[in-house]
Amino acid sequence: MAGSRDETASGPESAAEGEPKKDAGLPAGDTAQAYYDQLLRLKADFENFRKRVDRERPDWVRYGEAGLLERLLPLYDLLLQAHDQVLRSADSSASKELIQGLELIFKEFNRIFESENVKVIESVGKPFHHDLHEALGFVEMDERPDGTVVEELQRGYTFQGKVLRPARVRVAKSKKQESIGGEP
Protein backbone atom coordinates (compact mmCIF):
# COMPACT_ATOMS: atom_id res chain seq x y z
CA MET A 1 0.00 0.00 0.00
CA ALA A 2 2.81 2.35 0.70
CA GLY A 3 4.11 1.69 -2.81
CA SER A 4 0.77 2.55 -4.40
CA ARG A 5 0.70 5.86 -2.54
CA ASP A 6 4.12 6.80 -3.83
CA GLU A 7 3.08 5.99 -7.38
CA THR A 8 0.01 8.25 -7.23
CA ALA A 9 2.00 11.02 -5.55
CA SER A 10 4.64 10.93 -8.25
CA GLY A 11 2.16 10.22 -11.06
CA PRO A 12 0.99 12.56 -13.82
CA GLU A 13 -1.63 14.30 -11.62
CA SER A 14 0.93 15.75 -9.19
CA ALA A 15 3.14 17.04 -12.01
CA ALA A 16 0.19 18.94 -13.51
CA GLU A 17 -0.55 20.73 -10.22
CA GLY A 18 2.74 22.66 -10.14
CA GLU A 19 2.92 23.53 -13.84
CA PRO A 20 0.69 25.80 -15.89
CA LYS A 21 -1.97 23.99 -17.86
CA LYS A 22 -1.44 23.55 -21.56
CA ASP A 23 -4.30 23.47 -24.03
CA ALA A 24 -5.53 19.91 -23.68
CA GLY A 25 -6.60 19.09 -27.22
CA LEU A 26 -4.14 21.25 -29.19
CA PRO A 27 -0.66 20.27 -30.24
CA ALA A 28 2.13 22.78 -29.53
CA GLY A 29 2.04 24.30 -33.05
CA ASP A 30 -1.72 24.99 -32.90
CA THR A 31 -1.32 26.82 -29.57
CA ALA A 32 1.32 29.09 -31.07
CA GLN A 33 -0.94 29.78 -34.06
CA ALA A 34 -3.86 30.61 -31.75
CA TYR A 35 -1.67 33.07 -29.80
CA TYR A 36 -0.47 34.63 -33.06
CA ASP A 37 -4.05 35.05 -34.31
CA GLN A 38 -5.03 36.62 -31.00
CA LEU A 39 -2.06 39.01 -31.26
CA LEU A 40 -3.08 40.04 -34.80
CA ARG A 41 -6.67 40.73 -33.66
CA LEU A 42 -5.39 42.75 -30.71
CA LYS A 43 -3.11 44.77 -32.98
CA ALA A 44 -6.00 45.48 -35.40
CA ASP A 45 -8.25 46.54 -32.50
CA PHE A 46 -5.58 48.91 -31.23
CA GLU A 47 -5.09 50.45 -34.69
CA ASN A 48 -8.84 50.99 -34.98
CA PHE A 49 -8.87 52.61 -31.53
CA ARG A 50 -5.98 54.91 -32.46
CA LYS A 51 -7.68 55.98 -35.70
CA ARG A 52 -10.96 56.66 -33.87
CA VAL A 53 -9.17 58.78 -31.25
CA ASP A 54 -7.40 60.77 -33.99
CA ARG A 55 -10.74 61.30 -35.75
CA GLU A 56 -12.57 62.41 -32.57
CA ARG A 57 -9.84 64.65 -31.14
CA PRO A 58 -11.01 67.83 -32.98
CA ASP A 59 -14.51 67.29 -31.59
CA TRP A 60 -13.15 67.06 -28.05
CA VAL A 61 -11.23 70.30 -28.53
CA ARG A 62 -14.31 72.01 -29.98
CA TYR A 63 -16.50 70.86 -27.07
CA GLY A 64 -13.90 72.15 -24.62
CA GLU A 65 -13.78 75.52 -26.38
CA ALA A 66 -17.58 75.71 -26.43
CA GLY A 67 -17.71 75.02 -22.70
CA LEU A 68 -15.22 77.77 -21.94
CA LEU A 69 -16.96 80.27 -24.21
CA GLU A 70 -20.31 79.41 -22.67
CA ARG A 71 -18.91 80.17 -19.21
CA LEU A 72 -17.58 83.53 -20.43
CA LEU A 73 -20.91 84.72 -21.86
CA PRO A 74 -22.45 85.74 -18.48
CA LEU A 75 -19.36 87.89 -17.81
CA TYR A 76 -19.76 89.50 -21.23
CA ASP A 77 -23.45 90.17 -20.49
CA LEU A 78 -22.58 91.85 -17.17
CA LEU A 79 -20.01 94.04 -18.87
CA LEU A 80 -22.61 95.05 -21.47
CA GLN A 81 -25.04 96.01 -18.71
CA ALA A 82 -22.32 98.02 -16.93
CA HIS A 83 -21.45 99.76 -20.20
CA ASP A 84 -25.10 100.69 -20.78
CA GLN A 85 -25.40 102.02 -17.21
CA VAL A 86 -22.29 104.15 -17.58
CA LEU A 87 -23.51 105.49 -20.94
CA ARG A 88 -26.79 106.55 -19.36
CA SER A 89 -25.03 108.46 -16.60
CA ALA A 90 -22.03 109.81 -18.55
CA ASP A 91 -21.59 113.11 -16.68
CA SER A 92 -18.06 113.11 -15.33
CA SER A 93 -14.62 112.59 -16.85
CA ALA A 94 -14.27 109.40 -14.77
CA SER A 95 -17.27 108.01 -16.66
CA LYS A 96 -15.57 108.75 -19.97
CA GLU A 97 -12.45 106.89 -18.87
CA LEU A 98 -14.58 104.01 -17.69
CA ILE A 99 -16.40 103.95 -21.03
CA GLN A 100 -13.08 103.86 -22.88
CA GLY A 101 -11.87 100.99 -20.68
CA LEU A 102 -15.06 99.01 -21.24
CA GLU A 103 -14.84 99.59 -24.97
CA LEU A 104 -11.29 98.19 -24.97
CA ILE A 105 -12.59 95.12 -23.16
CA PHE A 106 -15.37 94.75 -25.75
CA LYS A 107 -12.86 95.03 -28.58
CA GLU A 108 -10.86 92.19 -27.06
CA PHE A 109 -13.99 90.06 -26.55
CA ASN A 110 -15.04 90.74 -30.15
CA ARG A 111 -11.57 89.81 -31.42
CA ILE A 112 -11.72 86.51 -29.51
CA PHE A 113 -15.29 85.82 -30.66
CA GLU A 114 -14.35 86.52 -34.26
CA SER A 115 -11.27 84.28 -34.12
CA GLU A 116 -13.34 81.45 -32.60
CA ASN A 117 -16.23 81.93 -35.07
CA VAL A 118 -18.71 83.02 -32.37
CA LYS A 119 -21.55 85.05 -33.86
CA VAL A 120 -24.47 86.96 -32.36
CA ILE A 121 -27.90 85.61 -33.25
CA GLU A 122 -29.85 88.47 -34.85
CA SER A 123 -33.35 88.24 -33.44
CA VAL A 124 -35.43 91.43 -33.41
CA GLY A 125 -37.71 91.69 -36.42
CA LYS A 126 -37.04 88.12 -37.53
CA PRO A 127 -39.43 85.16 -37.31
CA PHE A 128 -39.23 83.09 -34.13
CA HIS A 129 -37.15 79.95 -34.66
CA HIS A 130 -37.27 77.35 -31.87
CA ASP A 131 -33.65 76.29 -32.43
CA LEU A 132 -32.28 79.83 -32.16
CA HIS A 133 -34.67 81.47 -29.71
CA GLU A 134 -36.16 80.83 -26.31
CA ALA A 135 -39.54 82.54 -25.95
CA LEU A 136 -39.97 84.12 -22.53
CA GLY A 137 -43.25 85.81 -23.30
CA PHE A 138 -45.62 87.25 -25.84
CA VAL A 139 -46.47 90.84 -26.67
CA GLU A 140 -49.94 91.47 -28.03
CA MET A 141 -49.74 93.75 -31.05
CA ASP A 142 -51.15 94.06 -34.51
CA GLU A 143 -48.19 95.96 -36.01
CA ARG A 144 -46.11 92.84 -36.54
CA PRO A 145 -47.11 89.39 -37.80
CA ASP A 146 -47.61 86.55 -35.34
CA GLY A 147 -44.38 84.79 -34.43
CA THR A 148 -42.08 87.77 -35.05
CA VAL A 149 -39.48 88.53 -32.40
CA VAL A 150 -40.20 92.00 -31.00
CA GLU A 151 -37.81 92.22 -28.06
CA GLU A 152 -34.51 90.58 -27.16
CA LEU A 153 -34.04 90.03 -23.43
CA GLN A 154 -30.68 88.25 -23.69
CA ARG A 155 -28.40 87.87 -26.67
CA GLY A 156 -27.92 84.49 -28.23
CA TYR A 157 -24.73 83.17 -29.83
CA THR A 158 -23.65 80.50 -32.26
CA PHE A 159 -20.27 78.77 -32.19
CA GLN A 160 -18.98 77.31 -35.45
CA GLY A 161 -22.50 77.18 -36.83
CA LYS A 162 -24.11 75.54 -33.75
CA VAL A 163 -26.16 77.31 -31.09
CA LEU A 164 -24.00 78.10 -28.08
CA ARG A 165 -26.79 79.90 -26.23
CA PRO A 166 -30.26 80.65 -27.63
CA ALA A 167 -31.50 84.22 -27.61
CA ARG A 168 -34.16 84.90 -24.98
CA VAL A 169 -36.91 86.86 -26.64
CA ARG A 170 -40.49 88.09 -26.58
CA VAL A 171 -42.65 87.23 -29.55
CA ALA A 172 -45.50 89.15 -31.22
CA LYS A 173 -48.99 87.79 -30.87
CA SER A 174 -52.04 89.36 -32.51
CA LYS A 175 -54.57 90.97 -30.22
CA LYS A 176 -57.69 88.90 -29.78
CA GLN A 177 -60.74 90.62 -31.08
CA GLU A 178 -63.59 90.81 -28.62
CA SER A 179 -66.79 89.23 -29.79
CA ILE A 180 -69.96 91.32 -30.32
CA GLY A 181 -71.69 90.31 -27.10
CA GLY A 182 -68.71 91.26 -24.94
CA GLU A 183 -67.82 87.64 -24.30
CA PRO A 184 -64.16 86.69 -24.61
C-alpha positions as CSV (number, residue, x, y, z in Angstrom):
1,M,0.0,0.0,0.0
2,A,2.8,2.4,0.7
3,G,4.1,1.7,-2.8
4,S,0.8,2.6,-4.4
5,R,0.7,5.9,-2.5
6,D,4.1,6.8,-3.8
7,E,3.1,6.0,-7.4
8,T,0.0,8.2,-7.2
9,A,2.0,11.0,-5.6
10,S,4.6,10.9,-8.2
11,G,2.2,10.2,-11.1
12,P,1.0,12.6,-13.8
13,E,-1.6,14.3,-11.6
14,S,0.9,15.7,-9.2
15,A,3.1,17.0,-12.0
16,A,0.2,18.9,-13.5
17,E,-0.6,20.7,-10.2
18,G,2.7,22.7,-10.1
19,E,2.9,23.5,-13.8
20,P,0.7,25.8,-15.9
21,K,-2.0,24.0,-17.9
22,K,-1.4,23.6,-21.6
23,D,-4.3,23.5,-24.0
24,A,-5.5,19.9,-23.7
25,G,-6.6,19.1,-27.2
26,L,-4.1,21.2,-29.2
27,P,-0.7,20.3,-30.2
28,A,2.1,22.8,-29.5
29,G,2.0,24.3,-33.1
30,D,-1.7,25.0,-32.9
31,T,-1.3,26.8,-29.6
32,A,1.3,29.1,-31.1
33,Q,-0.9,29.8,-34.1
34,A,-3.9,30.6,-31.7
35,Y,-1.7,33.1,-29.8
36,Y,-0.5,34.6,-33.1
37,D,-4.0,35.1,-34.3
38,Q,-5.0,36.6,-31.0
39,L,-2.1,39.0,-31.3
40,L,-3.1,40.0,-34.8
41,R,-6.7,40.7,-33.7
42,L,-5.4,42.8,-30.7
43,K,-3.1,44.8,-33.0
44,A,-6.0,45.5,-35.4
45,D,-8.2,46.5,-32.5
46,F,-5.6,48.9,-31.2
47,E,-5.1,50.4,-34.7
48,N,-8.8,51.0,-35.0
49,F,-8.9,52.6,-31.5
50,R,-6.0,54.9,-32.5
51,K,-7.7,56.0,-35.7
52,R,-11.0,56.7,-33.9
53,V,-9.2,58.8,-31.3
54,D,-7.4,60.8,-34.0
55,R,-10.7,61.3,-35.8
56,E,-12.6,62.4,-32.6
57,R,-9.8,64.7,-31.1
58,P,-11.0,67.8,-33.0
59,D,-14.5,67.3,-31.6
60,W,-13.1,67.1,-28.0
61,V,-11.2,70.3,-28.5
62,R,-14.3,72.0,-30.0
63,Y,-16.5,70.9,-27.1
64,G,-13.9,72.2,-24.6
65,E,-13.8,75.5,-26.4
66,A,-17.6,75.7,-26.4
67,G,-17.7,75.0,-22.7
68,L,-15.2,77.8,-21.9
69,L,-17.0,80.3,-24.2
70,E,-20.3,79.4,-22.7
71,R,-18.9,80.2,-19.2
72,L,-17.6,83.5,-20.4
73,L,-20.9,84.7,-21.9
74,P,-22.4,85.7,-18.5
75,L,-19.4,87.9,-17.8
76,Y,-19.8,89.5,-21.2
77,D,-23.4,90.2,-20.5
78,L,-22.6,91.9,-17.2
79,L,-20.0,94.0,-18.9
80,L,-22.6,95.1,-21.5
81,Q,-25.0,96.0,-18.7
82,A,-22.3,98.0,-16.9
83,H,-21.4,99.8,-20.2
84,D,-25.1,100.7,-20.8
85,Q,-25.4,102.0,-17.2
86,V,-22.3,104.2,-17.6
87,L,-23.5,105.5,-20.9
88,R,-26.8,106.5,-19.4
89,S,-25.0,108.5,-16.6
90,A,-22.0,109.8,-18.6
91,D,-21.6,113.1,-16.7
92,S,-18.1,113.1,-15.3
93,S,-14.6,112.6,-16.8
94,A,-14.3,109.4,-14.8
95,S,-17.3,108.0,-16.7
96,K,-15.6,108.8,-20.0
97,E,-12.4,106.9,-18.9
98,L,-14.6,104.0,-17.7
99,I,-16.4,103.9,-21.0
100,Q,-13.1,103.9,-22.9
101,G,-11.9,101.0,-20.7
102,L,-15.1,99.0,-21.2
103,E,-14.8,99.6,-25.0
104,L,-11.3,98.2,-25.0
105,I,-12.6,95.1,-23.2
106,F,-15.4,94.7,-25.8
107,K,-12.9,95.0,-28.6
108,E,-10.9,92.2,-27.1
109,F,-14.0,90.1,-26.6
110,N,-15.0,90.7,-30.2
111,R,-11.6,89.8,-31.4
112,I,-11.7,86.5,-29.5
113,F,-15.3,85.8,-30.7
114,E,-14.3,86.5,-34.3
115,S,-11.3,84.3,-34.1
116,E,-13.3,81.4,-32.6
117,N,-16.2,81.9,-35.1
118,V,-18.7,83.0,-32.4
119,K,-21.6,85.1,-33.9
120,V,-24.5,87.0,-32.4
121,I,-27.9,85.6,-33.3
122,E,-29.8,88.5,-34.9
123,S,-33.4,88.2,-33.4
124,V,-35.4,91.4,-33.4
125,G,-37.7,91.7,-36.4
126,K,-37.0,88.1,-37.5
127,P,-39.4,85.2,-37.3
128,F,-39.2,83.1,-34.1
129,H,-37.1,80.0,-34.7
130,H,-37.3,77.4,-31.9
131,D,-33.6,76.3,-32.4
132,L,-32.3,79.8,-32.2
133,H,-34.7,81.5,-29.7
134,E,-36.2,80.8,-26.3
135,A,-39.5,82.5,-26.0
136,L,-40.0,84.1,-22.5
137,G,-43.3,85.8,-23.3
138,F,-45.6,87.2,-25.8
139,V,-46.5,90.8,-26.7
140,E,-49.9,91.5,-28.0
141,M,-49.7,93.8,-31.1
142,D,-51.2,94.1,-34.5
143,E,-48.2,96.0,-36.0
144,R,-46.1,92.8,-36.5
145,P,-47.1,89.4,-37.8
146,D,-47.6,86.6,-35.3
147,G,-44.4,84.8,-34.4
148,T,-42.1,87.8,-35.1
149,V,-39.5,88.5,-32.4
150,V,-40.2,92.0,-31.0
151,E,-37.8,92.2,-28.1
152,E,-34.5,90.6,-27.2
153,L,-34.0,90.0,-23.4
154,Q,-30.7,88.3,-23.7
155,R,-28.4,87.9,-26.7
156,G,-27.9,84.5,-28.2
157,Y,-24.7,83.2,-29.8
158,T,-23.6,80.5,-32.3
159,F,-20.3,78.8,-32.2
160,Q,-19.0,77.3,-35.4
161,G,-22.5,77.2,-36.8
162,K,-24.1,75.5,-33.8
163,V,-26.2,77.3,-31.1
164,L,-24.0,78.1,-28.1
165,R,-26.8,79.9,-26.2
166,P,-30.3,80.6,-27.6
167,A,-31.5,84.2,-27.6
168,R,-34.2,84.9,-25.0
169,V,-36.9,86.9,-26.6
170,R,-40.5,88.1,-26.6
171,V,-42.6,87.2,-29.6
172,A,-45.5,89.1,-31.2
173,K,-49.0,87.8,-30.9
174,S,-52.0,89.4,-32.5
175,K,-54.6,91.0,-30.2
176,K,-57.7,88.9,-29.8
177,Q,-60.7,90.6,-31.1
178,E,-63.6,90.8,-28.6
179,S,-66.8,89.2,-29.8
180,I,-70.0,91.3,-30.3
181,G,-71.7,90.3,-27.1
182,G,-68.7,91.3,-24.9
183,E,-67.8,87.6,-24.3
184,P,-64.2,86.7,-24.6
